[in-house]
Amino acid sequence: MRFTRRIILAALTLLLPVPAALAQSPNPLPSWNEGAAKKSITDFVTKVTMQGGADFVPSAERIATFDNDGTLWCEQPAYFQLAFDRIKEMAPQHPEWKTTQPFKAILDRDMKALAASGEKGLMQIMAATHAGMTTDDFSKAVREWAGSARHPRFNRPYTELVYQPMLELLAYLRADGFKTFVVSDGGVEFMRPWMEKVYGIPPERVVGSSGVVKLQTGASGRPELMKIAKIEFVDDGPGKPVGINRFIGRRPIFAFGNSDGDLQMLQWTVAGEGARFAGIVHHTDAEREYAYDRQSKIGKLDKALDEAAAKGWSVVDMKRDWKKVFTVEP
Amino acid sequence: MRFTRRIILAALTLLLPVPAALAQSPNPLPSWNEGAAKKSITDFVTKVTMQGGADFVPSAERIATFDNDGTLWCEQPAYFQLAFDRIKEMAPQHPEWKTTQPFKAILDRDMKALAASGEKGLMQIMAATHAGMTTDDFSKAVREWAGSARHPRFNRPYTELVYQPMLELLAYLRADGFKTFVVSDGGVEFMRPWMEKVYGIPPERVVGSSGVVKLQTGASGRPELMKIAKIEFVDDGPGKPVGINRFIGRRPIFAFGNSDGDLQMLQWTVAGEGARFAGIVHHTDAEREYAYDRQSKIGKLDKALDEAAAKGWSVVDMKRDWKKVFTVEP
């Protein structure tokens, strides 16, 4: 069932980011339990913002990057729902998909086969579902999806299944002069249409995977950008430092992820000079959200968990460290 | 002759952007003569910032994009001086360059042959001069160049040959809630190291051409990004709307260029809904700067000049409209 545009807008309005003023309150992170994780964050922010201190970093250089899937919002059971819906819609025009992976896996709802197709499979899906749409039409489709699609377990729009403690963290950092960016393997044009409303992060601060687009003259005689079925950039693993360099042009001093796909971003962040922060969201809460790490098909957290232990990175235990998980309790 | 780092920093400090407060003064554009060009700018800004007005645009959507070469700084006789210097340095290791274009043209100082090699030639130069350096080392080389290289005619660092009226315009727009971006065919990693100091535009708001970079483990065991001799993206002509879509993710409402390489950016800007501004710097001042347009090898302004006339875009006549050209008079 589709919501009307008015209802979508009303729903999005409820999801406005936590106001910056909150971050100046005595407790800027109210949904975080007291403990090592919270303390590591506030200690770091205090340190780099203390004018004249040994670890002071000027505001312009306070770059903070966040993975999205599993770090800012729920990524289980599968966050690429929009692509799924489009594949089903488009299937009648593509009879070959019935026998070709990764499309067959989607049509059969065969999650195991889909996971086996790996990143390449996901990129093929992205390219197929986006191709032949203008960037404007694609943004519209994403907004409709954000307003209508619902999570199978929590029965809420995906954009409501964002982590309240992380929204507070984003606002806290921004109030302290940080620039907050999303750096995700998700399609950049899938993320931009809703992230400003939901996270307070505008399109130009969203870095993601992308397909090729081409400038052409539309039916109206006006120029338009058409999406082509060709992958341009995969913002995952080693692609994350590359994406950060390309889009942000400055090394972060603070980065948060939740899976091995974030390992290189975290390594790249802490390899810079001066004070650095690397954080990991560890999904330990099967009751309020999900519990997964070393063996998970989606959001596998294995090498990065070992490196965090070895290097003393901050590991957030969702069950222990978060008072509240989602913005709106399901 | 090379300046020491201290002197470079001191020189850059002199070039701080015009403070935002200036824009709130009764005359926010003091280096602009009264006339149609100035009026078209202030009228537009007044219109889109008037809350409740028919043309009001929320601050988050006030995206302004500026070409760099010939729009914000002097592009004549050739702005790719850094590449020139590197080619000469590297030539002993590349005997084949003596007979291969575009390298031969540089070594022979044959500007005509260089221009004939076109954009492809420039891109080859960029790839050759950047390859095999880490992004950190390249930034350092650019900073050294910015402090030491001098313009052949004006005998000043290139970063002092920036247009005072355009700095005022950038500050004026920012004071009115605009986000200002550079969108240039110049190499993004060549521009970012100095633009924040000179234009007040931070690295993440600089869009440009780029080469491929690769994440690797450096000698110190730390991750580093190595530049590869392979072109990734050319941010010129039709590439400009593509680059804007990729990096900014939102269509500008205000754009400024000075050549046919900016035509598509200007067309893309004005093709959006609502109030839009397209501006062109016309180089008409051979005495204070240079005079060139339809026949120029560098910064050719021909089709875009016709389109500006046909569509009523704002054309800035440097000689007539600017009281002062450079920040520091040569």
Interface residues (C-beta under 8 A of the other chain):
Chain A: A60 I63 T135 K179 F181 V188 E189 R192 E196 P202 P203 E204 R205 V206 S210 V213 K214 L215 R222 P223 E224 L225 P238 P241 V242 N245 R246 F247 I248 G249 R250 Q264 Q267 W268 A271
Chain B: A60 I63 T135 K179 F181 V188 E189 R192 E196 P202 P203 E204 R205 V206 S210 V213 K214 L215 R222 P223 E224 L225 P238 P241 V242 N245 R246 F247 I248 G249 R250 Q264 Q267 W268 A271
